[in-house]
Amino acid sequence: MSGAGMFRALAVYNFRVWFFGALVSSLGGWMQTTAMSWVVLTELTHGNASAMGLTTALQFAPALILIPVTGRVVDRFDRRTLLFVTESLLGTIALTIGILLILNVMTLPLMLCCAVVAGTAMAFENPVRQAFVADLVAGEFTVNAVSLSSVQFNMARLAGPALAGVLIAVVGSGWVFVLNAATFLVLIVALAVMRTEELLPRHRDASSANMHAALTYLRRRSDLILLFSIVFVSSAFAVNFAVYAAAMAVHFHEPAWGFGLLTSCYAVGSLTGAIFVARQRTVALRRIVAFTFVVAAAVGFSALMPNFWVYAAVCALCGYAIVTQLANANAYMQTHTDPAIRGRALVIYLAFFTGGTPFGAPLLGWAADAWGPRSAVALVGAAALASALVGLAWLVARRRPRRSERSRLVRRVDARYAIGALRPRRPREEASTGHRLRDDGGPA
């Protein structure tokens, strides 16, 4: 596929505006994520990885708790309007944290409270942002648009952490949050200049808020249940890169820029993986399972690295594997669900994706404190291997009935040929004229 084909969704004006606005916003978001982890680990505590894990968990717990509410919202109301509200709120929260840090009055309890408020806003913003892509592009562009969204996210992941590390050292952590607040204005402007008449119409009625219908639909889809399970394990362990990478940076006695470098190396691989997925026209569940095995191998191998620089290099491989797995999962979810319930299905999908973080982040922080950072990284690899084996078992079990059906069909065909072989052949004239002949050769 050509490079132009890889960016084909950018031909749509509204998606193009959204892409660049979201890119700036994601850049600020990754700056803030890096700064928050570093502030909790080094400024508000003395290297307490458990506190950092708790802060991360509190940002994602509301997405799991608020499923009934967010599910009713995402398919019922205008998504562009919802994004105006959520982006404004998130920008205000970032500005508040930045001011508290600049004034030197921020404490760990205050940071935990801010994490909960931000997590509540993100519980609405994340599914709306994901589902909004379907309002911008038509069916044939959907896989490419979803993949390009992953590309912009990982472009920001590549630059954001490194930029945050530099800014923390030069101007202080508080200004990183202030700059993130400014990036939300860029996304709000992008939403404002969209051509509303070109947004794809959506059918909305009272049933659009019915979560029971969405749950009933998903319960009948064993492929999506498997997908949710894999995504949950990845979000609980592999995606919590900031937790175990920060612990590894401290283990190697590296300063703030070292943690930023690890995250940027991870982002190099992530961006490569996202571009790889953007070149695909279709997605398959077996590919997701295959990359889950790759995640297990890459992360497990990284736990054995002897020094900081080699570990940083392997982080790129980890980023490639994790993002390729999750970008395929996201694209599969958006292209293999009924459009009428896609928004609610995405709420549930994102609940599994973000809901694993509150479980895994504190566990990884505790493992890093109790057993050492290398053990925490090894735990991530073991969890990925377990989910990959479950996925492989499902794929094998799904193929068996098909093989059995094909075998029964072959046996039936063979039996028919065998019975036909026992029957006497028709005379040559019957084959040519289509008339059955008597034994004496005359017409019957």
C-alpha positions as a printed Julia matrix, in Angstrom:
444×3 Matrix{Float64}:
   0.0     0.0     0.0
   1.27    3.44   -0.83
   2.1     6.1     1.66
  -0.82    8.17    0.35
  -3.08    5.24    1.1
  -1.77    5.12    4.64
  -3.04    8.7     5.2
  -6.19    8.45    3.08
  -8.57    9.45    5.92
  -6.85   12.87    6.11
  -8.57   13.74    2.83
 -11.72   14.32    4.92
 -11.66   17.94    6.16
 -13.26   17.36    9.55
 -10.99   14.44   10.34
  -7.94   16.41    9.22
  -8.83   19.27   11.58
  -9.52   16.81   14.38
  -6.27   14.93   13.77
  -4.02   17.96   14.21
  -6.01   19.38   17.13
  -5.92   16.03   18.91
  -2.19   15.74   18.18
  -1.45   18.97   20.07
  -3.77   17.96   22.91
  -2.17   14.51   23.16
   1.27   16.13   23.25
   0.23   18.15   26.3
  -1.41   15.1    27.85
   1.8    13.07   27.65
   3.77   15.96   29.08
   1.38   16.03   32.02
   1.39   12.24   32.5
   5.19   12.22   32.66
   5.3    15.24   34.96
   2.67   13.85   37.33
   4.47   10.53   37.76
   7.76   12.31   38.38
   6.24   14.85   40.81
   4.65   12.13   42.94
   7.77    9.97   42.86
  10.37   12.65   43.59
   8.71   15.88   44.85
   5.76   14.72   46.94
   7.36   11.47   48.19
  10.86   10.06   48.49
  10.78    7.51   45.68
   7.48    5.87   46.73
   6.43    3.79   43.7
   3.24    2.67   45.49
   2.08    6.3    45.82
   2.75    6.83   42.12
   0.75    3.7    41.29
  -2.13    4.9    43.47
  -2.17    8.28   41.71
  -2.35    6.54   38.35
  -5.09    4.22   39.57
  -7.26    7.08   40.78
  -7.19    8.65   37.33
  -8.64    5.53   35.75
 -10.96    4.13   38.44
 -13.87    6.5    37.57
 -14.04    5.05   34.05
 -14.95    1.69   35.59
 -17.3     3.03   38.26
 -19.21    5.36   35.93
 -19.99    2.86   33.15
 -23.81    3.11   33.62
 -23.65    6.9    33.33
 -21.13    7.26   30.5
 -22.89    4.52   28.52
 -26.11    6.52   28.62
 -24.35    9.68   27.49
 -22.07    8.66   24.61
 -24.79    7.4    22.2
 -27.55    9.76   23.37
 -26.1    13.29   23.14
 -24.17   15.24   20.53
 -20.55   14.12   20.84
 -19.05   17.38   19.59
 -20.87   19.29   22.33
 -19.75   16.76   24.93
 -16.14   17.23   23.81
 -16.42   21.0    24.24
 -17.46   20.38   27.87
 -14.92   17.67   28.75
 -11.93   19.37   27.12
 -12.73   22.63   28.94
 -12.96   20.8    32.25
  -9.71   18.89   31.75
  -7.91   22.1    30.8
  -9.15   23.77   33.99
  -7.93   20.84   36.11
  -4.47   20.96   34.49
  -4.24   24.7    35.1
  -5.22   24.22   38.76
  -2.53   21.59   39.36
   0.06   23.78   37.67
  -0.77   26.8    39.82
  -0.66   24.74   43.02
   2.78   23.4    42.06
   4.11   26.85   41.09
   2.9    28.26   44.42
   4.58   25.31   46.18
   1.4    24.35   48.06
   0.73   21.02   46.35
   0.62   17.97   48.65
   0.13   14.28   47.98
  -3.51   14.29   49.24
  -4.27   17.29   47.01
  -2.69   15.54   44.02
  -4.79   12.43   44.71
  -7.95   14.58   44.77
  -6.97   16.22   41.48
  -6.35   12.77   39.99
  -9.89   11.68   40.92
 -11.48   14.81   39.4
  -9.41   14.46   36.21
 -10.26   10.77   36.04
 -13.98   11.56   36.29
 -13.73   13.97   33.34
 -11.69   11.45   31.35
 -14.31    8.75   32.03
 -16.61   10.75   29.74
 -13.99   12.21   27.41
 -12.26    8.98   26.37
 -15.26    7.06   24.96
 -16.7    10.2    23.38
 -13.36   10.97   21.72
 -13.04    7.4    20.43
 -16.62    7.25   19.14
 -16.38   10.73   17.59
 -14.1     9.33   14.86
 -17.13    7.47   13.46
 -18.92   10.83   13.17
 -16.11   12.19   10.99
 -15.44    9.46    8.4
 -17.44    6.93    6.4
 -17.13    3.15    6.58
 -14.23    2.5     4.2
 -12.09    5.08    6.02
 -12.87    3.82    9.53
  -9.94    1.42   10.02
  -7.5     3.99    8.62
  -8.97    6.83   10.73
  -8.8     4.74   13.92
  -5.21    3.75   13.1
  -4.21    7.34   12.33
  -5.67    8.37   15.67
  -3.28    5.88   17.22
  -0.46    7.37   15.12
  -1.09   10.91   16.41
  -1.4     9.59   19.96
   1.98    7.89   19.68
   3.62   10.82   17.89
   2.69   12.81   21.0
   3.97    9.98   23.2
   7.28   10.16   21.36
   7.83   13.88   21.89
   5.81   14.63   25.02
   7.78   12.76   27.72
  11.15   13.98   26.47
   9.86   17.55   26.29
   8.42   17.19   29.79
  11.76   15.99   31.14
  13.5    19.04   29.69
  10.82   21.46   30.93
  10.84   19.99   34.44
  14.59   20.59   34.62
  14.45   24.09   33.05
  11.24   25.77   34.26
   9.82   23.37   36.88
   7.04   20.79   36.89
   4.21   23.29   37.49
   4.66   24.98   34.11
   4.27   21.63   32.36
   0.69   21.45   33.64
   0.05   25.06   32.61
   1.25   24.31   29.08
  -1.0    21.25   28.96
  -3.95   23.47   29.85
  -3.11   25.62   26.82
  -3.12   22.61   24.48
  -6.78   21.96   25.31
  -7.58   25.34   23.78
  -6.14   24.13   20.47
  -8.48   21.13   20.43
 -11.46   23.32   21.36
 -10.65   25.62   18.42
 -10.42   22.57   16.13
 -13.9    21.48   17.24
 -15.22   25.0    16.65
 -13.98   25.26   13.03
 -15.38   21.9    11.9
 -18.0    21.85    9.13
 -20.98   20.64   11.1
 -22.98   19.92    7.93
 -20.35   17.3     6.98
 -20.6    15.38   10.26
 -22.18   11.98    9.67
 -25.76   11.76   10.98
 -26.49    9.36   13.83
 -29.8     7.8    14.78
 -30.62    8.77   18.36
 -33.71    7.82   20.33
 -34.64    6.55   23.79
 -32.99    3.17   23.07
 -29.64    4.91   22.45
 -29.17    5.09   26.21
 -30.08    1.46   26.85
 -27.0    -0.25   28.24
 -28.85   -3.55   28.68
 -29.21   -3.91   24.91
 -25.48   -3.32   24.44
 -24.59   -5.85   27.15
 -26.92   -8.43   25.61
 -25.29   -7.9    22.22
 -21.77   -8.22   23.63
 -22.57  -11.35   25.65
 -23.35  -13.13   22.4
 -19.98  -12.19   20.9
 -17.32  -14.53   22.26
 -14.69  -12.84   20.09
 -15.35   -9.5    21.79
 -15.32  -11.11   25.24
 -11.87  -12.51   24.45
 -10.81   -9.1    23.15
 -11.94   -7.42   26.37
  -9.98   -9.96   28.42
  -6.76   -9.38   26.49
  -7.17   -5.61   26.66
  -7.86   -5.73   30.4
  -4.64   -7.66   31.1
  -2.64   -5.33   28.85
  -4.04   -2.23   30.52
  -3.41   -3.64   33.98
   0.21   -4.52   33.32
   1.85   -3.69   29.99
   0.26   -0.25   29.53
   1.39    0.84   33.01
   4.78    1.54   31.48
   5.13    4.8    33.44
   5.04    2.86   36.71
   7.63    0.18   36.02
   9.8     2.36   33.73
  10.04    5.07   36.4
  11.0     2.42   38.95
  13.66    1.1    36.54
  15.0     4.64   35.97
  15.41    5.08   39.74
  16.95    1.59   39.92
  19.58    2.68   37.37
  20.08    5.96   39.32
  18.93    8.17   36.42
  17.49   11.73   36.8
  14.23   13.07   35.31
  15.6    13.13   31.77
  16.37    9.42   32.05
  12.73    8.59   32.75
  11.71   10.85   29.86
  14.19    9.07   27.59
  12.78    5.65   28.5
   9.27    6.83   27.7
  10.44    8.34   24.41
  12.2     5.09   23.43
   8.97    3.3    24.19
   7.19    5.88   22.03
   9.55    5.3    19.08
   8.42    1.68   19.01
   4.82    2.72   19.64
   4.8     5.09   16.68
   6.31    2.42   14.45
   3.61   -0.01   15.52
   0.83    2.54   14.97
   2.11    3.28   11.44
   2.21   -0.46   10.76
  -1.45   -0.79   11.75
  -2.4     2.31    9.69
  -1.2     0.49    6.57
  -3.67   -2.33    7.18
  -7.1    -2.39    5.55
  -8.54   -5.1     7.78
  -7.93   -6.46   11.27
  -8.17  -10.01   12.61
  -8.34  -11.43   16.11
  -5.58  -13.94   15.45
  -3.21  -11.03   14.75
  -4.07   -9.54   18.15
  -3.31  -12.86   19.86
  -0.02  -13.16   17.97
   1.13   -9.72   19.11
   0.15  -10.57   22.68
   2.82  -13.29   22.52
   5.25  -10.69   21.16
   4.42   -8.39   24.1
   5.17  -11.19   26.56
   8.51  -11.96   24.91
   9.63   -8.31   24.59
   8.73   -7.25   28.14
  10.13  -10.43   29.67
  13.38   -9.93   27.78
  13.64   -6.31   28.97
  13.63   -7.46   32.61
  17.03   -9.09   32.0
  18.81   -6.02   30.61
  22.07   -5.25   32.47
  22.18   -1.44   32.22
  20.1     1.64   31.5
  21.04    2.14   27.84
  20.36   -1.44   26.79
  17.08   -1.37   28.71
  16.14    1.87   26.89
  16.77    0.21   23.52
  14.58   -2.77   24.38
  11.81   -0.38   25.52
  11.35    0.51   21.83
  10.55   -3.14   21.05
   8.12   -3.23   23.98
   6.39   -0.1    22.7
   6.07   -1.54   19.2
   4.53   -4.78   20.44
   2.12   -3.21   22.95
   0.8    -0.5    20.63
   0.44   -2.83   17.65
  -1.59   -5.17   19.84
  -3.83   -2.41   21.23
  -4.23   -0.48   17.96
  -5.43   -3.68   16.3
  -7.79   -4.28   19.22
  -9.25   -0.78   18.96
  -9.73   -1.06   15.19
 -11.3    -4.52   15.58
 -13.72   -3.15   18.17
 -14.82   -0.24   16.0
 -15.18   -2.22   12.78
 -16.77   -5.4    14.17
 -19.64   -3.93   16.19
 -23.09   -2.76   15.17
 -22.95    1.02   14.5
 -26.19    1.5    16.46
 -24.53    0.42   19.72
 -20.9     1.26   18.89
 -20.68    4.14   21.36
 -21.96    2.05   24.27
 -19.76   -0.86   23.21
 -16.78    1.51   23.26
 -17.71    2.6    26.79
 -17.51   -1.03   27.9
 -14.33   -1.62   25.89
 -12.66    1.44   27.4
 -13.86    0.4    30.85
 -11.86   -2.8    30.41
  -8.95   -0.84   28.96
  -8.83    1.81   31.67
 -10.29   -0.39   34.39
  -7.24   -2.62   34.42
  -5.0     0.3    35.35
  -6.37    0.82   38.9
  -5.77   -2.87   39.49
  -2.35   -3.17   37.92
  -0.68    0.14   38.79
  -0.7    -0.33   42.6
   0.23   -4.0    42.19
   3.24   -3.13   40.03
   4.23   -0.35   42.43
   4.02   -2.76   45.35
   5.99   -5.43   43.44
   8.69   -2.88   42.58
   8.98   -1.83   46.25
   8.85   -5.37   47.67
  10.8    -7.42   45.12
  12.6    -4.84   43.02
  11.84   -3.21   39.65
  13.06   -6.19   37.61
  10.49   -8.42   39.3
   7.75   -5.93   38.47
   8.75   -5.98   34.78
   8.87   -9.8    34.81
   5.33   -9.81   36.26
   4.16   -7.77   33.25
   5.65  -10.32   30.85
   4.08  -13.25   32.72
   0.63  -11.64   32.63
   0.91  -11.02   28.87
   1.95  -14.64   28.3
  -1.06  -15.91   30.27
  -3.53  -13.83   28.22
  -1.84  -14.91   24.97
  -2.28  -18.57   25.9
  -5.97  -17.99   26.64
  -6.36  -16.34   23.24
  -4.59  -19.21   21.5
  -6.87  -21.74   23.23
  -9.93  -19.81   22.04
  -8.68  -19.72   18.44
  -7.98  -23.47   18.49
 -11.38  -24.25   20.03
 -13.14  -22.09   17.43
 -11.44  -23.92   14.55
 -12.31  -27.41   15.77
 -16.05  -27.21   15.04
 -15.29  -25.91   11.55
 -12.9   -28.78   10.93
 -15.5   -31.23   12.24
 -18.15  -29.76    9.93
 -15.77  -30.0     6.97
 -14.94  -33.6     7.9
 -18.62  -34.53    8.1
 -19.23  -32.86    4.74
 -16.33  -34.76    3.16
 -17.65  -38.04    4.59
 -21.13  -37.33    3.2
 -19.69  -36.5    -0.23
 -17.49  -39.63   -0.17
 -20.5   -41.73    0.83
 -22.53  -40.35   -2.06
 -19.74  -41.13   -4.52
 -19.41  -44.61   -3.04
 -23.16  -45.26   -3.41
 -23.03  -43.89   -6.95
 -20.19  -46.26   -7.77
 -22.34  -49.26   -6.75
 -25.23  -48.24   -9.0
 -25.17  -49.57  -12.6
 -24.05  -47.09  -15.2
 -26.67  -45.79  -17.62
 -26.24  -46.78  -21.26
 -24.35  -44.33  -23.46
 -27.54  -43.34  -25.26
 -29.19  -42.35  -21.97
 -26.28  -40.12  -21.15
 -26.49  -38.42  -24.52
 -30.28  -38.2   -25.03
 -31.45  -38.02  -21.46
 -34.05  -40.83  -22.11
 -34.08  -44.02  -20.06
 -33.8   -47.11  -22.34
 -35.26  -50.59  -22.0
 -33.05  -53.62  -21.88
 -33.82  -54.28  -25.54
 -32.65  -50.86  -26.58
 -36.07  -49.3   -27.27
 -37.43  -46.24  -25.55
 -39.04  -46.86  -22.14
